[in-house]
Amino acid sequence: MTAAMTGTDPNTATSPRQPETASPRGGIPRGLARTGPILFSYGFRPFFLGAGLWAFASMALWIAALAGHLPIGGSYGATYWHAHELLFGFSTAALAGFLLTAVPNWTGRLPVSGWPLAGLFAIWCAGRAAMLAPDVLGLTASAAIDALFLPALAFIVARELIAGKKWGDMKILAAVLFLTGANVWFHAAVLTGGDETIPARLGVSAFTVMVMLVGGRIIPSFTHNWLNRFGKKPLPMPFGRYDIAAIVVGAVALGFYTAAPSNPLTAIPATLAFAMQSYRLYRWRGWKTASDPLLLILHLAYAFVPLAFAAIAAAALDLVPTWSVLHILTVGVISTMIVAVMTRASLAHTGRALSASRITQASYAALLLAALSRPLAGFFPEHAMFFYSASGVLWLAAFGLFLIQYAPILVGARR
């Protein structure tokens, strides 16, 4: 049940039987809910579904707004709404689905489910509704409603990590708290006419750090299990001191990028991070997994990490536009890794075979092409509209295919 989140082999791992509910100290009911909608029986179900639906719907609304057919975001501003909803709406839903499923396995405690899970999901939905028409309640009230979700998620994660004495995993909580601050800062900047690009970069950087942390655990572990099953050598290098150093250097480079993306000094840590992350990816032997798309996509998604650091260095030296870097990070690093994790975890946690169907593979291909095409608008400004349109259509195709394949799985019974 928890293999896709931890790196164990799902074909051999077993899961302990969970009681229906538990009421631990602290008042957070936990356990696999046996009554009520199956959607709220486990954290990945509502939040992966919500992430897929909002990724598709928010992009469709954005395209309609660009075409002049539909005003969105009200006085908050359509451009700001688009940036906010993809970064702090879609992406945070996927993050919640992952954490609410992974953290119980890290701690050995039971997962939040049932009404508490439904309540947390309702807070996320309320944020989406408030931001879609922020003038109904007022900009400040709408921003406040949206800002409730990440602190609530952080509280649950903190409570479980502390209760489970998993002090080493507190770095994930730190990234969530950075993301929480970035969301509040983004709202404040928009409402006061400040610079919203800094909190946007901070949010993107927090997500990227989480990709480096979690991806660096699960990708080599899954690859090791798969290669070992078929007797292929050499095996990926396990997580060690080099990985810690690569993450630290990457975090420093992202700090420079957040504060001063156009400063030539930013190119120094970014170039070092590019080299270290490239070698880190090489150590995982991803090319040997080409016959397993469900595993290969994790390596391809992580490949955008060193690519992003190379782009950060190039932008700092005024070789590429800084906003092209932002889209390499958001569509390439964050969104591609989100889809890679959501598809694998949805299959594993519902008792299905870890095999990528043609629909899943088509979804991967569309998102990879979207991630590659969107930044090209900065390199070929005379063809910018073509790349904008192509990336938007490819995004819709990727998440439309994801919903076709995985919506029935997420709301259906575990096999």
C-alpha positions in Angstrom: 0.0 0.0 0.0 2.8 2.4 0.8 5.5 1.1 -1.6 5.2 3.9 -4.1 6.0 6.4 -1.5 9.0 4.8 0.2 11.0 3.0 -2.4 10.2 -0.6 -1.4 9.3 -3.0 -4.1 5.5 -3.0 -4.5 5.6 -6.5 -5.9 7.0 -7.9 -2.7 6.1 -5.5 0.0 3.1 -6.0 2.2 1.1 -3.6 4.3 0.0 -4.1 7.8 -3.7 -4.1 8.4 -5.0 -0.8 9.6 -7.8 -0.4 12.0 -10.8 1.7 10.9 -10.0 4.8 12.9 -7.8 5.9 15.7 -7.9 8.9 18.1 -4.4 9.7 19.1 -3.4 12.4 21.5 -3.8 15.8 19.8 -7.2 15.1 18.5 -6.4 14.2 14.9 -8.5 11.1 14.0 -6.4 8.8 11.8 -6.8 5.4 10.1 -8.2 4.1 6.8 -11.9 5.1 6.8 -14.1 2.2 6.1 -17.3 4.2 5.9 -18.3 7.2 3.9 -17.1 8.1 0.4 -14.1 6.1 -0.7 -12.6 9.4 -2.0 -11.7 10.3 1.6 -10.3 7.0 2.6 -6.7 8.1 1.9 -5.0 11.5 1.4 -3.8 10.8 -2.2 -7.3 10.2 -3.5 -9.0 13.7 -3.1 -5.9 15.7 -3.6 -4.5 13.9 -6.7 -7.9 14.2 -8.2 -8.2 17.8 -7.2 -4.8 18.6 -8.6 -5.6 17.0 -12.0 -9.0 18.7 -12.3 -7.6 22.1 -11.3 -4.5 21.8 -13.6 -6.9 21.2 -16.5 -9.6 23.7 -15.5 -7.3 26.6 -14.6 -5.3 26.3 -17.8 -8.6 26.2 -19.8 -9.8 29.3 -18.0 -6.4 31.0 -18.7 -6.5 30.3 -22.4 -10.1 31.6 -22.6 -9.0 34.7 -20.8 -6.1 35.3 -23.2 -8.5 34.9 -26.1 -10.7 37.6 -24.6 -13.7 35.3 -24.0 -13.7 35.1 -20.2 -12.5 37.5 -17.5 -10.9 35.7 -14.6 -9.3 36.7 -11.3 -11.4 40.0 -11.1 -9.4 42.9 -9.7 -6.7 40.5 -8.5 -5.6 40.4 -12.1 -5.8 37.5 -14.6 -2.0 37.2 -14.9 -1.5 37.1 -11.2 -4.4 34.7 -10.8 -2.8 32.3 -13.4 0.6 32.4 -11.7 -0.9 31.9 -8.3 -3.3 29.1 -9.1 -0.8 26.9 -10.9 1.9 27.4 -8.2 -0.2 27.7 -5.0 -3.4 25.9 -6.2 -2.6 23.0 -8.4 0.9 22.2 -7.1 -0.1 22.4 -3.4 -2.9 19.9 -3.9 -0.5 17.4 -5.3 1.9 18.1 -2.5 -0.8 17.5 0.1 -1.7 14.2 -1.6 1.9 13.1 -1.4 2.5 14.2 2.2 -0.7 12.8 3.6 0.2 9.4 2.1 4.0 9.4 2.7 4.3 10.9 6.2 2.2 8.1 7.9 4.6 5.6 6.3 7.7 7.5 7.5 6.3 7.7 11.1 4.6 4.4 11.3 1.4 6.1 12.4 -2.0 5.9 10.8 -3.1 8.3 8.0 -5.6 11.1 8.3 -8.8 10.1 6.6 -12.6 10.4 6.7 -14.1 13.7 7.9 -10.8 15.3 8.9 -9.4 14.6 5.4 -12.7 15.9 3.8 -12.4 19.1 5.9 -8.8 19.7 4.7 -9.8 19.2 1.1 -12.8 21.6 1.6 -10.3 24.3 2.8 -8.3 23.8 -0.5 -11.5 23.9 -2.6 -12.7 27.1 -0.7 -9.4 28.7 -1.7 -9.9 27.9 -5.3 -13.5 29.2 -5.3 -12.5 32.4 -3.5 -9.6 33.1 -5.9 -11.7 32.4 -9.0 -14.0 35.3 -8.1 -12.1 37.3 -5.5 -14.3 40.4 -5.7 -17.3 38.6 -4.4 -15.9 38.6 -0.9 -13.2 41.2 -1.4 -9.6 40.7 -2.3 -8.3 40.6 1.3 -10.9 38.1 2.5 -10.4 35.9 -0.6 -6.6 35.9 -0.1 -7.1 35.1 3.6 -9.3 32.1 2.7 -6.7 30.8 0.3 -4.0 31.3 2.8 -5.6 28.9 5.3 -4.8 25.7 3.5 -1.0 25.5 3.7 -0.8 26.3 7.4 -3.4 23.5 8.0 -1.4 21.1 6.0 1.8 22.2 7.8 0.2 21.6 11.2 -0.8 18.1 10.3 2.6 17.2 8.9 4.3 18.8 12.0 2.1 17.0 14.4 2.8 13.6 12.8 6.5 14.1 12.4 6.9 15.2 16.1 4.6 12.4 17.4 6.6 9.9 15.3 9.9 11.5 16.4 11.0 11.7 12.8 13.3 14.7 13.3 15.3 13.9 10.2 12.3 14.5 8.0 11.6 18.0 9.4 13.4 19.4 6.4 10.2 18.6 4.4 8.2 20.6 6.9 10.6 23.5 6.5 10.0 23.5 2.8 6.2 23.6 3.4 6.6 26.5 5.8 8.7 28.4 3.1 5.9 27.7 0.7 3.3 29.0 3.2 5.3 32.2 3.6 5.7 32.6 -0.1 1.9 32.3 -0.7 1.1 35.0 1.9 3.9 37.2 0.5 2.5 36.7 -3.0 -1.0 37.9 -1.9 0.5 40.8 0.0 2.5 41.9 -3.0 -0.4 41.8 -5.4 -2.8 43.6 -3.0 -0.3 46.4 -2.2 1.2 46.7 -5.7 4.5 45.3 -4.7 6.9 42.9 -6.5 5.2 39.5 -6.7 8.1 37.9 -8.6 10.2 37.4 -5.5 7.6 35.3 -3.6 6.8 33.5 -6.8 10.4 32.5 -7.2 10.6 31.6 -3.5 7.6 29.3 -3.9 9.1 27.7 -7.0 12.4 27.2 -5.1 10.7 25.6 -2.2 9.1 23.1 -4.5 12.4 22.4 -6.3 14.1 21.7 -3.0 11.4 19.2 -2.2 11.9 17.5 -5.6 15.7 17.3 -4.8 14.9 15.9 -1.4 12.2 13.4 -2.1 13.2 12.6 -5.7 16.7 11.8 -4.5 15.2 9.2 -2.2 12.6 7.4 -4.3 14.2 7.5 -7.8 17.4 5.6 -7.0 15.4 3.2 -4.7 12.8 2.3 -7.3 15.5 2.0 -9.9 17.6 -0.2 -7.6 14.6 -2.5 -7.1 13.8 -2.7 -10.8 17.4 -3.3 -12.0 18.0 -5.8 -9.2 14.9 -7.8 -10.2 16.3 -8.2 -13.8 19.8 -8.8 -12.7 21.1 -5.6 -14.3 24.4 -4.0 -13.1 25.7 -1.6 -11.9 23.0 -0.5 -9.5 22.3 3.1 -8.6 24.3 4.8 -5.9 22.3 5.0 -2.7 21.6 8.3 -0.9 24.8 9.5 0.8 27.0 12.5 1.5 27.3 13.5 -2.1 23.5 13.8 -2.4 23.4 16.0 0.7 26.1 18.2 -0.7 24.3 18.4 -4.1 21.1 19.4 -2.3 22.8 22.1 -0.2 24.5 23.6 -3.2 21.2 23.5 -5.1 19.4 25.2 -2.3 22.1 27.9 -2.1 21.8 28.5 -5.9 18.0 28.7 -5.6 18.4 31.3 -2.8 20.6 33.4 -5.1 18.0 32.9 -7.9 15.1 34.0 -5.6 16.9 37.1 -4.4 18.9 38.2 -7.5 18.1 36.2 -10.7 19.9 38.8 -12.9 23.0 39.2 -10.8 26.1 37.6 -12.5 27.2 36.2 -9.1 24.1 33.9 -9.2 25.8 32.1 -12.1 28.5 30.7 -9.8 26.4 28.5 -7.5 24.0 27.8 -10.3 26.8 26.4 -12.5 28.1 24.3 -9.6 24.6 23.0 -8.9 24.1 22.1 -12.6 27.3 20.0 -12.5 26.5 18.3 -9.2 22.9 17.6 -10.1 23.9 16.2 -13.5 26.3 13.8 -11.9 23.7 12.9 -9.3 21.3 12.0 -12.0 23.9 10.0 -13.8 24.6 8.0 -10.7 21.0 6.7 -10.8 21.5 4.9 -14.1 18.2 6.1 -15.5 18.9 5.1 -19.1 18.7 1.4 -18.1 15.0 1.9 -17.3 13.9 2.8 -20.8 11.6 -0.3 -21.0 9.6 0.9 -18.0 7.9 4.2 -18.7 6.5 4.5 -15.2 10.1 4.5 -13.9 11.8 6.3 -16.8 9.5 9.3 -16.3 10.9 9.9 -12.8 14.4 10.2 -14.3 13.2 12.4 -17.1 11.4 14.7 -14.7 14.4 15.0 -12.5 16.5 15.8 -15.6 14.8 19.2 -15.6 16.6 20.0 -12.3 20.1 20.3 -13.8 18.6 21.9 -16.9 17.0 24.5 -14.7 20.2 25.3 -12.9 22.0 25.7 -16.3 19.2 28.1 -17.3 19.5 30.0 -14.1 23.2 30.5 -14.7 22.6 31.6 -18.3 19.9 34.0 -17.2 22.2 35.5 -14.6 24.7 36.2 -17.4 21.9 37.7 -19.5 22.0 34.9 -22.1 18.3 33.8 -21.7 15.2 35.6 -20.4 14.6 35.1 -16.7 11.0 34.2 -17.2 12.0 31.3 -19.4 13.8 29.9 -16.3 10.6 30.1 -14.3 8.7 27.9 -16.8 11.5 25.3 -16.9 11.1 25.1 -13.1 7.3 25.2 -13.0 6.4 23.0 -16.0 9.5 20.9 -16.2 10.7 20.3 -12.7 7.5 20.7 -10.6 4.7 19.6 -12.9 6.4 16.7 -14.6 7.6 15.3 -11.3 4.0 15.8 -9.9 2.5 13.7 -12.7 5.2 11.1 -12.4 4.6 10.6 -8.7 0.8 10.9 -8.9 0.5 8.2 -11.6 2.8 5.7 -9.9 1.4 6.3 -6.4 -2.3 6.1 -7.6 -1.6 2.7 -9.2 0.4 1.3 -6.2 -2.0 2.5 -3.5 -5.1 1.1 -5.2 -3.6 -2.3 -5.7 -3.1 -2.0 -9.5 -0.1 -3.2 -11.5 2.8 -0.7 -11.8 2.5 -0.5 -15.6 2.1 2.7 -17.7 -0.8 2.3 -20.1 -0.7 4.0 -23.5 -2.9 6.8 -22.2 -0.4 7.3 -19.3 2.5 7.3 -21.7 0.7 9.8 -24.0 0.1 12.0 -20.9 3.8 11.9 -20.1 4.8 12.8 -23.7 2.4 15.7 -23.9 3.7 17.2 -20.6 7.3 16.7 -21.5 6.7 18.5 -24.8 4.9 21.3 -23.0 7.8 21.7 -20.6 10.2 22.0 -23.5 8.1 24.2 -25.7 7.0 26.9 -23.2 10.5 28.3 -22.5 11.3 28.4 -26.2 9.0 31.5 -26.5 11.8 33.4 -24.9 14.4 32.2 -27.4 12.3 32.8 -30.4 10.1 35.8 -29.6 8.9 36.1 -33.3 7.2 32.7 -32.8 6.2 33.3 -29.2 2.4 32.9 -29.8 3.0 29.6 -31.4 4.9 28.3 -28.4 2.3 29.8 -26.0 -0.5 28.0 -27.8 1.4 24.7 -28.3 2.4 24.5 -24.6 -1.2 25.3 -23.5 -2.7 22.7 -25.7 -0.1 20.1 -24.7 -0.8 20.9 -21.0 -4.5 20.4 -21.5 -3.8 17.1 -23.3 -1.5 15.9 -20.6 -3.9 16.5 -17.7 -7.0 15.5 -19.7 -5.4 12.1 -20.4 -4.4 11.9 -16.7 -8.0 12.4 -15.7 -9.4 9.9 -18.2 -7.1 7.2 -16.8 -6.8 8.1 -13.1 -10.1 9.8 -12.1 -11.9 6.4 -12.1 -9.0 4.9 -10.1 -9.0 7.6 -7.5 -12.7 7.4 -6.8 -12.9 3.6 -7.2 -12.4 0.7 -4.8 -8.9 -0.7 -4.1 -8.3 -4.0 -5.9 
